[in-house]
Amino acid sequence: MSTGAEKIPKAELKRVLLWLAGYTLVFFVLASRKLTVMNSNTGDLAMMVNSFWNAAQGNMFYSPYVGMSYPFGNHFCPLVLLLFPVYWLVSSAYTLLFCQSLLIGASGLPFYLLARRVHGDTRVAGLLTAAYLFYPTVVTNHVDQIHFEPLALPFLVGAAYFFFAERFWYFTGFAVLGMMGQENLPLTVGMFGVYAAVMRRNLKWIGTPLLLALVYGLLVFKVALPYFTQGAGYVPAHYFGPLGDTPGDVIKTMVTKPFKVLEQVFQFDRGIYIVQVLQPLLWVVPLLAWELILVAPSLGINLVVNEAAFRTIPWHYGATVGAFLCVAMLFGMKRLATLLERRWKIASAQFALALAVGAVSISSWIMWLNIGEYIPHGYFPTLRRAAEQIPPEKSVVAPSTMLAHFAGREHPFHLMQFDPRLSMSATWPREKLYTMDYVILDGNERRFPMELVTRDLVMSFHTNLNYELIFNDKNVFVYRKRDPLALAPGGLNR
């Protein structure tokens, strides 16, 4: 494999960019539609939008849902600073959805260049780029609200391209930007050093990724997170359950009690997950490549943690897993095609495999796309009219299906914020629910496991003299907090 980046004709580059622009636009429209029809959970999207709104007010991405900065305390994602100027110009949830789709689409360019480099065929590169962009755990991030890790995809895939093109300084820059997507991503960058050691590259390719990962990881966990959490600890650590309460504890358990980790990994649901993530890539193709090393950290985390959401395809936890499985697929498919062509004399095996992988990946839409979330339900007009009752800037409690529409204000909340049964990091006392300016109760919502809107809850507002019912239609209620009665001049002495 030669060093340096390949020259790509302008006409070819234009076709690729136009295709990626169309892809981005289509999925932005889908994401916007899903938000508009109020037919899915928007809790995480509301959290992100509200943290950006707070940043625009000078409050460092604070989120009342977690009681700290969301992208700098609950997680650590400096990449949000790239999105902030765009949000500041057009302050809307749709703005952030567009930025996310744009970044996912942009990751297709370095992937195409890498596929072109590995396979030396533009048709094959195009098919495999389509397989990557429609790979279930990648494409689902367009329509699964907004999250941090997908924002890093163009930089991580770019780092992979420049790593294999052996362009050291470009690789280093993209690797640093990639790590800024989320606090776990230094592990992925560090694996480039492990891979370089396996492939017996020279010392700079081995040491630089490992050193970058170590230094950046220490800065995040020893300096940045303690500062932004004010000593509250690493919030997502609870996902690791019995393996430890901090990343250090988890690593210690892995070293000192490896069988405890293996016991947690070798469970039935993990096996199903492995089958699901390998299926769109013809199961065995990524396994034929040493490049599979690069997926080890992200895949390992998803297999180790207790929380089943990490192994749910249409959620955001598989973005990096999908990206690097697809990178490994490029090399595994090349080796398999070479074997088929040389040993078995199968002509055009490379193109046939690319066509198969592309077709299977695209046809795996059933794993992530729920058509029902884009079709307005029977009482959508009711929810829309209910939303119209809420003035700007007033505090509001809203159903999860509507919450993102109110996130651009100081106090937009979900009922879960006041539920003592939940373990949210910033759960408020139940009595504080009765201080909100507006409360929307959707008695129809039954898609989420916990029933939040009960008859007792509705009656607690209906009989509360501090609230008045201003909207009641199809089991959707809007209560408004009454203004305090002003005393006449002279007060009680009259």
C-alpha positions in Angstrom: 0.0 0.0 0.0 1.5 3.3 -1.0 2.0 6.3 1.2 0.2 9.6 0.7 -3.3 10.4 -0.2 -4.7 9.4 -3.6 -5.6 12.1 -6.1 -9.3 12.0 -6.8 -10.6 13.6 -10.0 -12.8 16.7 -9.5 -15.7 15.2 -11.3 -15.6 12.1 -9.1 -15.3 14.2 -5.9 -18.2 16.4 -7.0 -20.4 13.3 -7.5 -19.5 12.0 -4.1 -20.2 15.3 -2.4 -23.5 15.7 -4.2 -24.5 12.2 -3.1 -23.5 12.9 0.5 -25.4 16.2 0.4 -28.6 14.4 -0.7 -28.1 11.7 1.9 -27.7 14.4 4.6 -30.8 16.3 3.4 -33.0 13.2 3.3 -32.2 12.1 6.8 -32.4 15.7 8.2 -36.0 15.7 6.8 -36.7 12.4 8.5 -35.3 13.6 11.8 -37.3 16.8 11.5 -40.5 14.9 10.7 -40.1 12.6 13.7 -39.7 15.6 16.0 -42.6 17.6 14.4 -45.3 14.9 14.7 -44.6 14.5 18.5 -44.6 10.7 18.2 -41.5 9.6 20.0 -39.4 10.2 23.1 -37.6 13.5 22.8 -36.0 13.6 26.3 -32.4 13.4 25.3 -33.0 15.9 22.4 -34.6 18.3 24.9 -31.6 17.9 27.2 -29.2 18.8 24.4 -31.3 21.7 23.1 -31.7 23.1 26.7 -28.0 22.9 27.4 -27.3 24.9 24.1 -30.0 27.4 25.1 -28.3 27.8 28.5 -24.9 28.3 26.8 -26.4 31.1 24.7 -27.4 32.7 28.0 -23.8 32.4 29.3 -24.4 29.4 31.5 -21.8 26.9 30.1 -24.2 24.3 28.6 -26.0 23.8 32.0 -28.8 21.3 32.1 -31.4 21.2 34.9 -32.0 17.5 34.0 -28.6 16.5 35.3 -27.9 19.5 37.6 -24.6 20.3 35.8 -23.1 21.1 32.4 -24.5 18.3 30.1 -21.6 18.1 27.6 -18.9 18.9 30.0 -20.0 17.3 33.3 -22.4 14.5 32.6 -20.2 13.6 29.6 -17.2 15.4 28.1 -17.7 16.6 24.5 -15.8 19.7 23.5 -17.0 19.1 20.0 -20.3 20.9 20.9 -18.3 24.1 20.6 -18.2 23.6 16.9 -22.0 23.5 16.8 -22.7 26.4 19.1 -22.1 29.3 16.6 -24.7 27.7 14.3 -27.2 27.3 17.1 -26.5 30.8 18.3 -27.5 32.1 14.8 -30.6 29.9 14.5 -31.7 28.7 18.0 -33.8 25.7 17.3 -33.8 21.9 17.8 -34.0 21.6 14.1 -30.6 23.4 13.8 -28.9 20.8 16.0 -30.6 17.9 14.1 -29.3 19.4 10.8 -25.7 19.7 12.3 -25.8 16.1 13.4 -27.0 14.8 10.0 -24.4 17.0 8.3 -21.6 15.5 10.4 -22.7 11.9 9.9 -23.0 12.5 6.2 -19.6 14.2 6.2 -18.0 11.0 7.6 -18.9 9.3 4.3 -16.2 11.2 2.5 -13.1 9.9 4.4 -14.8 6.4 4.4 -15.2 6.6 0.6 -11.5 7.7 0.2 -10.4 4.8 2.4 -12.6 2.3 0.5 -11.2 3.6 -2.7 -7.7 3.3 -1.4 -8.2 -0.3 -0.2 -10.1 -1.6 -3.2 -8.9 0.6 -6.0 -12.3 0.6 -7.6 -14.7 3.6 -7.5 -17.8 1.4 -8.0 -16.8 -0.8 -5.1 -15.9 2.2 -3.0 -19.4 3.7 -3.7 -21.2 0.5 -2.7 -19.2 0.1 0.5 -19.7 3.8 1.5 -23.5 3.2 1.0 -23.1 0.1 3.3 -21.4 2.3 5.9 -23.9 5.2 5.8 -26.8 2.8 5.9 -25.3 0.5 8.5 -27.9 0.3 11.3 -26.0 1.7 14.2 -24.7 4.6 12.1 -27.8 5.6 10.2 -30.1 5.4 13.2 -28.2 8.3 14.8 -29.9 10.7 12.3 -33.3 10.0 13.8 -32.4 9.0 17.4 -32.5 12.5 18.9 -29.1 14.1 19.3 -26.1 12.6 21.1 -22.4 13.3 21.5 -20.6 10.3 20.0 -22.1 10.6 16.5 -20.6 14.1 16.3 -17.1 12.5 16.3 -17.7 10.2 13.3 -16.1 12.4 10.6 -13.0 12.9 12.7 -12.7 9.3 13.8 -13.2 8.0 10.2 -10.9 10.7 9.0 -8.3 9.6 11.4 -8.6 6.0 10.1 -8.2 7.2 6.5 -5.0 9.2 7.3 -3.7 6.4 9.5 -3.8 4.0 6.6 -2.7 6.6 4.1 0.3 7.1 6.5 -0.2 10.9 6.7 1.0 11.4 10.3 0.1 15.0 11.1 -3.3 14.8 9.5 -3.9 11.6 11.5 -2.8 13.2 14.7 -5.1 16.2 14.2 -8.2 14.1 13.3 -7.5 11.8 16.2 -7.4 14.6 18.7 -10.7 16.0 17.3 -12.2 12.5 17.4 -11.4 12.1 21.1 -13.3 15.3 21.8 -16.5 13.6 20.9 -17.0 11.8 24.2 -14.8 10.7 27.1 -14.6 7.0 26.0 -13.2 7.8 22.6 -9.5 8.1 23.6 -9.7 4.3 24.0 -10.6 4.0 20.3 -7.7 6.3 19.3 -5.3 4.4 21.5 -6.1 1.2 19.6 -4.5 2.7 16.5 -1.2 2.3 18.5 -2.0 -1.3 19.3 -2.8 -2.0 15.7 0.4 -0.3 14.6 2.4 -2.5 17.0 0.7 -5.7 15.6 1.5 -4.5 12.1 5.1 -3.6 13.2 4.9 0.0 12.1 7.6 2.4 13.3 7.6 3.8 16.8 5.8 7.1 16.0 2.7 5.3 14.8 2.7 3.1 17.9 3.5 5.6 20.5 1.6 8.7 19.3 -1.9 7.3 19.5 -1.2 5.6 22.8 0.3 8.8 24.3 -2.6 10.9 22.9 -5.1 8.6 24.5 -3.3 8.5 27.8 -2.7 12.2 28.2 -6.2 13.2 27.0 -7.9 10.6 29.1 -6.0 11.7 32.2 -6.9 15.4 31.5 -10.6 14.4 31.1 -10.9 12.2 34.2 -8.5 13.9 36.5 -9.0 17.5 35.7 -12.0 18.4 33.4 -14.8 16.1 34.8 -13.9 16.7 38.5 -14.1 20.5 37.8 -17.4 20.4 36.0 -19.1 17.9 38.2 -17.9 19.6 41.4 -16.8 16.3 42.9 -20.1 14.4 42.0 -18.1 11.7 40.3 -18.4 10.2 36.8 -22.1 10.0 36.2 -22.3 7.2 33.6 -20.1 4.9 35.8 -23.3 3.3 37.2 -23.7 1.5 33.9 -20.8 -0.8 34.8 -22.7 -2.3 37.8 -20.6 -4.7 39.9 -17.4 -4.0 37.9 -16.8 -0.7 39.6 -18.0 2.8 40.4 -15.2 4.6 38.5 -13.3 4.0 35.3 -10.3 3.2 37.4 -12.2 0.6 39.4 -13.5 -1.0 36.1 -10.0 -1.3 34.7 -8.7 -2.7 38.0 -11.5 -5.3 37.9 -10.6 -6.2 34.4 -7.0 -6.8 35.3 -7.5 -8.5 38.7 -10.8 -10.4 38.1 -10.9 -11.1 34.4 -13.3 -14.1 34.8 -15.8 -11.7 36.5 -15.7 -9.6 33.3 -16.0 -12.7 31.0 -19.0 -13.9 33.0 -20.7 -10.7 32.3 -19.8 -10.7 28.6 -20.7 -14.3 27.8 -24.5 -13.9 28.2 -27.2 -14.7 25.7 -28.2 -11.1 25.0 -24.6 -10.3 24.1 -24.6 -13.1 21.6 -27.8 -11.8 20.0 -26.2 -8.3 19.8 -23.1 -9.7 18.1 -25.2 -11.5 15.5 -27.2 -8.2 14.9 -24.2 -6.0 14.4 -22.4 -8.5 12.1 -25.4 -9.4 10.0 -25.4 -6.2 7.8 -21.7 -7.0 7.0 -22.3 -10.7 6.0 -21.3 -11.8 9.5 -17.7 -13.1 8.8 -16.3 -10.3 6.6 -15.1 -8.0 9.4 -13.6 -11.0 11.3 -11.1 -11.6 8.5 -9.2 -8.5 9.2 -6.7 -7.4 11.9 -8.3 -4.0 11.6 -11.1 -5.5 13.9 -8.7 -4.4 16.7 -9.9 -0.8 16.2 -13.5 -1.7 17.2 -12.5 -3.5 20.5 -13.0 -0.6 23.0 -16.4 0.5 21.8 -17.7 -3.0 21.2 -16.2 -4.1 24.5 -18.0 -1.4 26.5 -21.3 -2.3 24.9 -20.8 -6.0 25.9 -19.6 -5.3 29.4 -22.1 -2.8 30.7 -25.3 -4.0 32.5 -27.6 -1.5 30.7 -29.4 -3.3 27.8 -29.7 0.0 25.9 -26.1 -0.3 24.9 -27.0 -3.3 22.9 -30.2 -1.9 21.3 -29.5 -1.2 17.7 -31.7 1.9 17.2 -30.0 3.8 20.0 -26.9 5.9 19.9 -24.5 3.6 21.8 -23.4 1.8 18.6 -22.1 4.7 16.5 -18.4 4.0 16.9 -19.0 0.3 16.9 -20.6 0.5 13.5 -18.1 2.9 12.0 -15.1 0.7 12.9 -16.8 -2.6 12.0 -17.3 -1.0 8.6 -13.6 0.0 8.5 -12.6 -3.6 9.3 -15.1 -4.8 6.7 -13.1 -2.9 4.0 -10.0 -4.9 4.7 -11.7 -8.2 5.5 -13.7 -8.0 2.2 -10.5 -7.3 0.3 -8.8 -10.4 1.7 -11.9 -12.5 1.0 -12.2 -11.2 -2.5 -8.6 -11.9 -3.2 -8.9 -15.4 -2.0 -12.0 -16.1 -4.1 -10.5 -14.6 -7.2 -7.1 -16.3 -6.9 -7.9 -19.7 -5.4 -11.5 -20.3 -6.7 -11.1 -18.2 -9.9 -14.3 -16.3 -9.2 -14.3 -13.3 -11.5 -15.4 -9.9 -10.1 -15.6 -11.3 -6.6 -14.8 -7.9 -5.1 -17.7 -6.2 -6.9 -20.1 -9.0 -6.1 -19.2 -8.9 -2.4 -19.5 -5.1 -2.3 -22.9 -5.3 -3.9 -24.0 -8.0 -1.4 -22.7 -6.0 1.6 -24.3 -2.8 0.3 -27.7 -4.5 -0.3 -27.8 -6.3 3.0 -26.8 -3.2 5.0 -29.4 -1.0 3.3 -32.1 -3.7 3.6 -31.4 -3.9 7.4 -33.6 -0.8 7.8 -36.1 -2.9 9.8 -33.5 -2.9 12.6 -33.7 0.8 13.1 -36.5 2.5 11.2 -40.0 2.6 12.8 -42.3 4.0 10.2 -45.0 4.6 12.8 -42.9 7.4 14.4 -43.2 9.5 11.3 -47.0 9.2 10.9 -49.1 11.6 13.0 -51.3 9.7 15.5 -55.0 10.3 16.0 -54.6 13.0 18.6 -51.6 14.8 17.1 -53.8 17.9 16.5 -54.7 17.8 20.2 -51.1 17.9 21.2 -50.4 20.7 18.8 -53.2 22.8 20.3 -52.1 22.0 23.8 -48.5 23.2 22.9 -50.0 26.5 21.7 -51.3 27.2 25.2 -47.8 27.5 26.6 -46.3 31.0 26.4 -42.5 31.5 25.8 -40.2 31.6 28.8 -42.7 30.1 31.2 -41.7 27.0 33.1 -43.5 23.9 31.8 -43.8 20.2 32.5 -44.5 18.3 29.3 -44.7 14.7 28.0 -41.6 13.2 26.6 -43.1 13.3 23.1 -43.4 17.1 23.3 -40.5 18.1 25.6 -38.0 19.1 22.9 -40.5 21.7 21.6 -40.2 23.6 24.9 -36.5 23.1 25.5 -35.4 26.6 24.5 -36.3 28.1 27.9 -35.0 28.0 31.4 -37.3 25.5 32.9 -38.7 22.8 30.6 -39.3 19.5 32.6 -40.6 16.0 32.2 -42.7 14.3 34.9 -39.8 11.9 35.5 -37.8 14.8 36.9 -40.2 14.8 39.9 -40.7 11.0 40.3 -39.0 9.5 43.4 -39.0 6.0 41.7 -36.3 7.2 39.3 -32.6 7.6 39.9 -31.9 10.7 37.8 -28.9 12.7 38.9 -31.0 15.8 39.4 -34.5 14.5 40.5 -36.5 17.3 42.2 -38.9 16.8 45.1 -42.4 15.9 44.1 -43.8 19.0 45.7 -41.8 21.2 43.4 -44.0 19.9 40.5 -46.7 22.2 41.9 -44.7 25.3 41.4 -44.4 25.1 37.6 -46.2 27.7 35.5 -47.8 25.2 33.1 -48.3 21.4 33.3 -49.3 19.3 30.3 -50.6 15.8 31.1 -51.1 13.3 28.3 -53.2 10.5 29.6 -52.9 8.6 26.3 -49.2 8.0 26.5 -48.5 4.3 27.2 -45.5 3.5 25.1 -42.9 3.9 27.8 -42.6 1.4 30.6 -43.5 3.6 33.5 -47.0 5.0 33.8 -46.5 8.6 34.8 -49.9 10.2 34.2 -52.3 8.6 36.6 -55.8 9.6 37.7 -54.5 10.6 41.1 -52.0 12.9 39.4 -54.6 14.6 37.3 -56.9 15.0 40.2 -54.1 16.5 42.3 -54.0 19.4 39.8 -57.8 19.5 39.3 -58.4 20.0 43.0 -55.5 22.3 43.5 -56.7 25.9 44.0 -53.4 27.2 42.7 -54.1 25.8 39.2 -56.8 26.2 36.6 -57.6 23.8 33.8 -57.2 25.7 30.5 -57.3 22.8 28.0 -59.0 19.5 28.0 -59.3 17.4 24.9 -59.0 13.7 24.2 -57.5 12.9 27.6 -54.8 15.7 27.2 -54.9 18.3 30.0 -53.1 21.6 30.4 -53.1 23.3 33.8 -51.9 26.9 34.4 -50.7 28.2 37.7 -52.9 31.0 38.9 -51.4 34.4 39.5 -51.2 35.4 43.1 -54.1 37.5 44.2 -53.1 41.1 44.7 -54.3 42.8 47.8 -56.2 46.0 47.5 -54.8 49.2 48.9 -55.0 49.1 52.7 -54.7 45.3 52.6 -56.2 43.5 55.6 -56.9 46.7 57.5 -59.7 47.7 55.2 
